[in-house]
Amino acid sequence: MIDVIADYGQVLLIMGCFCGFFMAWGIGANDVANAMGTSVGARALTVTQAVLIACIFEFAGAYLAGGEVTSTIRKGIIDSGVISQTPELLVFGMIASLLAAGIWLLIASYFGWPVSTTHSIVGAIVGFAVVGIGFDVVQWPKVASIVASWVVSPIMAGTISFLLFTSVKKLILQTEDPFMSAKKYVPMYMFLAGFVVSMVTFLKGLKHVGLSFSTSQSIAWSLVFALIICLMGTLLLQKIDDTKKEKNGAMFDGVERIFAVLMIFTACAMAFAHGSNDVANAIGPLAAIFSVIDSGGEVAAKSIVPGWILIVGATGIVLGLGMLGYRVMMTVGRSITELTPSRGFAAELAAAGTVVIASGTGLPISTTHTLVGAVLGVGLARGIGAINLGVVGKIILSWIVTLPVGAGLSILFFFALKGFFGQ
């Protein structure tokens, strides 16, 4: 029945754009906490500063480096060969999935639950595919690898943040003169943060704007940028003296104020990494809808993501974050464990590093799981008593509920669209 695509193609594309934008809005409202919650919790940034930084770097990450993961989310879960005869079902299903995931993210954000946007969209796509098309259409091994990555990401981020914070304690916090040690070693951490973000931009991101670099060129340029960031940071550090001062409602000594400067760098890194990874959840299904309608009903296994779709996703993320992001920020930043700038930095850099590795390998991880894992890692470096287990329990419960809710809503909307368009 390619008639549906021919007769209602433009209407379906407009619906898809609206639902894709809504989903991106939900990502901004919920997942901004992954990028910024730690900075706000550690009082290195105010909520307003965090939103401004995130707007710039989330948009840049989504637009420059957001295409790599998109194809993984879209082409991997549903077998395009099985539905090549019924392309309209794919279009209905993707619209239903975006709407379902968007609604769940709106509810979760309102209550301040940091849920996984990746879980939401994958649950929704699997839900409509199994019930609306058939069990065989889902690539179960691919879904299994995605599910495995959700377990791997918090463990990986937790391990990295545990090691990072342990190195901060050994090199700086537990030395005879922590302030001088901080001035000595913090530029090294700045270099690391600069290198991580530059690498993902050069290796993956700039392809979308027509620039491509070889691995050796990418490493060389990343080292240059990391060095520039390191030098800028070192100049900023010269202005900090070792006295206790008030910052955003908390008293910090010179060491923590140095880490507060460093957290601004890692917050930018995390926002960029997050934008590059999570924009796929909104624009992947939208790219699928566009591809089917644009080709007159042909279901391709992989499609080029047009620039305007990246802009729809990036704009949605920024608006959602500005309007409702502060609620989830408070949960991640203040409720799991008490964060100071040195702890928040370790959590943020570990999470950014994990997201960058995943983005580079095309593995669809959940930044929510990654950041919560990283915050837990920092908490564990101080002992289990430093973690609010009640809050962690609630967060894990909201993660478990996400899959069935996404699937249920998606099935509902899928059959509503099918009925509406006379299928």
Summary of the structure (lengths in Angstrom):
residues: 423
radius of gyration: 21.7
end to end distance: 8.9
largest distance: 76.1
contacts: 1729
relative contact order: 0.23
helix: 81%
strand: 2%
